[in-house]
Amino acid sequence: MSAQRACSAGELEPDTPLRVEIGGVAIAIVKDADGEIHAIGDRCTHGDISLSEGFVEGKTLECWAHGSAFSLETGVPLNLPAYEPVPVYVVEIDGDDVLIDPTVTKEV
């Protein structure tokens, strides 16, 4: 699969996750306060909870249900109860389009 349009950069509000689905893969897209756009798997690894309903602080996305915060850059949980990372996807920007290939994850 190749990178597909997930959304426009203009749709993204700073520190507000956006849930998209590409090729059957749920992805949380976040534009952080610095304007950098991140894409991580939308499911908390502790409980089957949508991370896009969580809270952004700095470069982390916190699961609203149990409080585990995941790094937007690596997908690694920074606190318990989660201990497994979520996938982090490569983000490409083409004009105003945010492109993601759900089969390509970042090497961290």
N, C-alpha and C positions, 0 to 999 in steps of 0.2 A: 504494500500500500504506500502511497505517497502522501505528502502533507496536504491536508485539506483545510478549507476555511472553517474556522471555529466561530469567529465573531469579528467584529471590527474593533479596532483599538479604541475608537470613540465611544463604544458601548460600555467600556470598562470604567467604573468609578474607582478611585483610589481606595485601597483597603476594603473592597467589597467583592467577595468571591462571586463568580458567575459559573453556574453548572452548564456544561454542554455535553453532548453525546456524539462521538465520532466513531463510526464503524462498530457500534454496540459497546463502546468503552466510555464510561462516565468519567469526566475530567473536570476538575475545579481550576478555573483560570483566575488569576489574581494580578492586578496591577498594584504594586506596593507604593508606598508614599514617595519613593524615589523615582517612580514612573517605570520601573522595570516590570516586565510581564512574565509571570510564571505559570506553569501548568503541571498539576500533580493529580494523581489518582483521587477520585472523589469519595472513596470509601475508607473510613477509619479502620485500621487493622485490629483495633481492640474490640469494637462492636460494629456491626453493619450499619454505620451512621454516615450520612452525607456530610462530608467536610465543607462543602460549599455553603452549608447553613451555619458554619462556624464563624470565628472571630479572627481577624487579621491583626497582628501586632508585629511591627517591624518586618522581618523576613520569615515569620511563622504563621501558620494557620492552625487554630485551636479547635478541636472537636467540641461542640457545644454540649454534648451529652456527658462525657466523662473527663474532660479537661486536658487530654493529651494534646500537646502542641507539636506540629510537624514542621520541619524546616522546608521552606519553599524552594530552597536551592538543592537539597539532598534527599528530601523525603524522610529523613531519619526522625523518629520521635524523640523529643527532648525531655520528656518526662513520662512517668507511668500514668495510667495503666498500659498504654500501648508500648510494645517493644519491637514490633516489626515495622520496617519502613514502608512507605507508599511509593509507587513509581513516580518519577519525575520525567516529564516529556520535554523534548526539544521544541522550542518555540521559534518560528520564523515570522518575520514581519515583511509584508509585501504591500507597500503603500500604506493603507489603513487596515489591511486585512491581517488577522492573526491566524497563522497556519500551524497546524499540529498534525503529526503522523503518530497515531496511537500505537504503532508497532515499533517506534523508535524511542527508547528511553535514554536519559543522560547517564553517562558513566560517572559515578561518584566515588 
